[in-house]
Amino acid sequence: MSCVLEGREALRGALELRRRLGIPRERPLNVLDAADRLGLRVQLADIATCEGMFSADSKVILLNHRRPAGRRAFTCGHELGHWHFGHGASCDMLEFDRPDQEKPEERLVNGFAGFFLMPKRAVEEALARRGWRPESLTPDQTYIVAGQMGVGYLTLILHLCWSLQMISRLQADELALRSPRSLREQLAGPDVGPNLIVADEAWDELPIDLEVGDYTLLPKDAEPSGSQLQPIRGHRGMILFRAARPGISNVRTSTWTRFVRVSRREFTGWAKYRHFQDPDDET
């Protein structure tokens, strides 16, 4: 099968699964939640150097709990592609320069993961809400949209260039020169890490998902409920919060209300329970 036909099959499969879940193509999604709704058990586990695994017999997706959230999301989409196309068991590194990534089966599910998490309409909608255009995307804008799509910074750049063809190779190379760490510092200051989500006024209805120790920039009138978010400081017309405790709460602004879900850092176990408070936490 040619690369063009593989791309079409990947896109068709991703949109078919979105329709099955009732998720419009202009909406971002949480892929771990989507897999759970499809009857697959997503486990966060210590699986050494492997990024992810899928067992067709038991309908289980294993994800490396030590990997960044955006990387885990793409890996989950990749394993979900193996399930959707009936590939059976798999163990994937997801290193794009590895020889096994040239296998048609691997190219297909990589494409599927990209289109499932980042359909063109979802990316266009995220940009349009903010008045941004793909041909003039800056690194910090790209970082913000990647956070809303739930993927890593470089993952979005590659998808914009190669799959969606919304930016040129030259533009992609220029964007890739910036590191996520430098962009976190630019957006929120030098003491922010290991992850930052910018949930601005254009944030979609999707919950804001964080791990303990992550940071989020919220609109200046944001009022979180519960004790999951700890205010740090005002910053460039927004408020910086740190995810302090596991649990589910919400945050309200003058224009929207969104759920905030904070999981334990490097949580292991069934992913659907990742936001549960630690029973040993008495603070």
Secondary structure, 3 states (H helix, E strand, C coil): CCHHHHHHHHHHHHHHHHHHHCCCCCCCCCHHHHHHHCCCEEEEECCCCCCEEEECCCCEEEEECCCCHHHHHHHHHHHHHHHHCCCCCEEECCCCCCHHHHCHHHHHHHHHHHHHHCCHHHHHHHHHHHCCCHHHCCHHHHHHHHHHHCCCHHHHHHHHHHHCCCCCHHHHHHHHCCCHHHHHHHHHCCCCCCCEEECCCCCCCCCEEEECCCEEEEECCCEECCCCEEEEEEECCEEEEEECCCEEEEEECCCCEEEEEEECCCCCEEHHHCCCCCCCCCC
